[in-house]
Amino acid sequence: MENQNCDGRNRKDIHIGQEVEIVQKRDQRSGELTGGVVKRILTKSPNHSHGIKVLLETGEVGRVKKC
């Protein structure tokens, strides 16, 4: 994981090809994290209170919790 201060809420901290941990919609209650590499950044706004939504290379979609 790249940046110690990165909590996934600022789009400028997320980059394509970066390893991140996301929470998928189905895992929001449990908080289970899924690791992977960012393929696309789906959130257009510069920040999001629940985390920037990304598409991983594996096809999973979720909000970044750790980067």
GILIN-V921106 format. One record per backbone hydrogen bond with DSSP energy under -1.0 kcal/mol. NH is the residue of the N-H (numbers start at 1). CO is the residue of the C=O. E is the energy in kcal/mol with one decimal. If there is no record, write none. Layout:
NH_CO_E + NH_CO_E
This chain:
2_67_-1.8 + 6_3_-1.4 + 11_46_-2.9 + 13_10_-1.5 + 14_11_-1.5 + 17_38_-2.6 + 18_15_-1.8 + 20_36_-2.8 + 21_66_-2.7 + 22_34_-2.9 + 23_63_-2.1 + 27_24_-1.4 + 28_25_-1.4 + 31_27_-2.9 + 34_22_-2.9 + 36_20_-2.0 + 38_18_-2.4 + 39_55_-3.2 + 40_55_-1.8 + 42_53_-2.4 + 43_53_-1.5 + 48_9_-2.1 + 51_48_-1.3 + 52_8_-3.2 + 54_62_-2.8 + 55_40_-2.8 + 56_60_-3.0 + 57_37_-2.2 + 59_56_-2.1 + 62_54_-1.9 + 63_23_-1.9 + 64_52_-2.6 + 65_21_-3.0 + 66_21_-1.8
